[in-house]
Structures are given as structure tokens and as C-alpha cells.
């Protein structure tokens, strides 16, 4: 486990332990979803709603995409075939969003691509996107800002 991964784990554990949330304060199920055999569709992120201010919220989620590659090569001079196989995490994302009011929110994702591929990938988490969004700052829906 890298230092960054340990730090993220400690922060997430701290958030869970410090909060006194009720079941209705955390949402992951899409209420508008139809009923499937295994249940309703879920959202990518888990949303925590503040108990004292209804416009404040925190969304956190993880996306992981794995890949398996198998490549057979033949040496033309000897006729011998070699099979190279590699299984790795192609994409790993930690997504965090926070809403501070009806009009202001923050979005960030930490990413690490090709985490454990044979070419060693990025080896660290990097900030993919990070911005503050301000909707209707002057009371007009014609003006919205994203500050990167």
C-alpha cells in the first residue's frame, strides 16, 4: 500500500467514524430505477447529506476497470511461439464532490492509470480534474462558472 493510498484510507475511515449519519443521510440507490432481479440500479458515488444544512453534501466514489491482455508472438527464424499475458488495473479513480450551497460545489478526481501493468504505469495518484462550480452567481441562469 502506498503512502497516498494509506492516507486516503485513513481520511475515509475518519469520515465514517466521525459522522452520526442516519440511513436517509446516505444514498446510493437510484429511486427512479426499475426493479431488477438483483435490486435497483445504484449510483457511482455514495452521497452523504449534512444533517444541519440541507444544501451541503459530500459525494465519494471509486471506479476500477481491470484488463487482461494475452499476446502470442512467433519467432520467424525458429518457429517457436511465446505467449505473454498481463492482467492489470487499467483505470483507478477516487471521485470526490462537495456541495456548499445550492449554487456552489467542488469536484475532484484522483486517478492512477495502468496501476500494476508490466510497464509500471503512473505509480502514483494524480489529480485528474479539480474545479469549483458556481451556478447562477448573479441570479441569472445564463451565467455559470467552472474555475479549474
C-alpha positions in Angstrom: 0.0 0.0 0.0 1.5 3.4 -1.0 1.5 6.4 1.3 -1.2 8.1 -0.8 -3.4 5.0 -0.5 -2.9 4.8 3.2 -3.7 8.5 3.6 -6.9 8.2 1.6 -8.0 5.2 3.6 -7.5 7.0 6.9 -9.4 10.0 5.7 -12.4 7.9 4.5 -12.4 5.9 7.7 -12.2 9.1 9.8 -15.2 10.5 7.9 -17.3 7.4 8.6 -16.3 7.3 12.3 -16.8 11.0 13.0 -20.3 11.2 11.5 -23.5 10.3 13.1 -25.5 9.6 9.9 -28.9 8.0 9.6 -29.8 5.7 6.7 -31.6 8.5 4.9 -28.4 10.7 5.1 -26.6 8.3 2.8 -27.9 7.5 -0.7 -26.5 5.1 -3.4 -29.7 3.7 -4.9 -31.5 5.4 -7.8 -35.1 5.7 -6.6 -36.2 6.2 -10.2 -34.7 2.8 -11.3 -36.9 -0.1 -12.2 -36.7 -3.2 -10.1 -34.2 -5.7 -11.5 -33.7 -9.3 -10.3 -30.8 -8.3 -8.0 -32.4 -5.0 -7.0 -32.4 -1.4 -8.1 -29.7 0.4 -10.1 -27.1 2.2 -7.9 -25.3 5.5 -8.5 -21.5 5.6 -9.0 -21.0 7.7 -5.9 -22.2 7.5 -2.3 -23.8 10.7 -1.2 -23.7 12.0 2.4 -26.2 14.7 3.3 -25.5 17.2 6.1 -28.0 17.0 8.9 -27.9 20.6 9.8 -27.8 22.3 6.4 -29.8 20.6 3.6 -27.8 22.3 0.8 -24.5 20.8 2.0 -23.5 17.3 0.8 -20.4 15.1 0.1 -20.2 12.5 -2.7 -17.5 9.9 -2.8 -16.9 7.0 -5.1 -14.4 4.7 -6.6 -14.2 3.4 -10.1 -11.9 0.5 -11.1 -11.5 -1.0 -14.5 -9.4 -4.2 -15.0 -7.9 -5.5 -18.2 -6.4 -8.8 -19.2 -4.1 -9.0 -22.2 -2.7 -12.1 -23.9 -0.4 -11.8 -26.9 1.1 -14.7 -28.8 4.2 -14.0 -30.9 6.1 -16.3 -33.2 9.8 -16.1 -33.9 10.1 -16.4 -37.7 13.6 -17.8 -37.6 12.9 -20.6 -35.0 9.2 -21.1 -35.4 8.7 -21.0 -31.6 5.7 -19.3 -30.2 5.7 -17.3 -27.0 2.6 -16.2 -25.1 2.8 -13.0 -23.0 0.0 -12.4 -20.5 -0.7 -9.3 -18.4 -3.6 -8.6 -16.0 -3.7 -5.1 -14.5 -6.0 -2.3 -13.3 -6.4 -0.1 -16.4 -8.1 2.7 -14.6 -8.5 3.5 -10.9 -10.4 6.6 -9.8 -11.3 8.2 -6.5 -14.0 10.8 -7.1 -14.9 13.4 -4.5 -17.6 16.1 -4.8 -18.8 18.5 -2.2 -21.7 20.9 -2.3 -21.6 24.0 -0.1 -24.8 25.7 -1.2 -27.5 25.4 -3.9 -25.1 27.3 -6.3 -21.5 26.3 -5.2 -19.8 22.9 -5.4 -16.3 21.4 -5.7 -15.3 18.4 -7.8 -12.1 16.4 -7.9 -10.9 13.0 -9.0 -7.7 11.3 -8.2 -6.5 8.8 -10.8 -3.9 6.2 -11.3 -3.9 4.6 -14.7 -2.3 1.3 -15.5 -1.6 0.7 -11.8 0.1 -2.6 -11.9 0.8 -3.3 -15.6 4.2 -4.7 -16.6 5.3 -1.2 -17.8 4.7 0.1 -14.2 2.0 2.7 -15.1 1.9 6.0 -13.4 2.9 4.6 -10.0 1.2 7.4 -8.1 -2.3 9.0 -7.8 -2.6 12.3 -9.8 -5.3 14.9 -9.8 -7.3 14.4 -12.9 -10.0 17.1 -12.7 -10.5 19.6 -10.0 -12.7 22.6 -10.2 -15.2 24.8 -8.3 -18.6 25.2 -10.0 -20.7 28.4 -9.4 -24.2 28.3 -10.8 -26.3 31.5 -11.3 -23.9 33.8 -9.5 -25.9 36.9 -10.5 -29.3 35.3 -10.3 -29.3 34.5 -14.0 -29.2 31.0 -15.5 -27.3 32.5 -18.5 -24.1 32.8 -16.4 -22.3 29.8 -14.9 -18.6 29.4 -13.9 -16.2 26.5 -13.6 -12.9 27.5 -12.0 -10.1 25.0 -12.7 
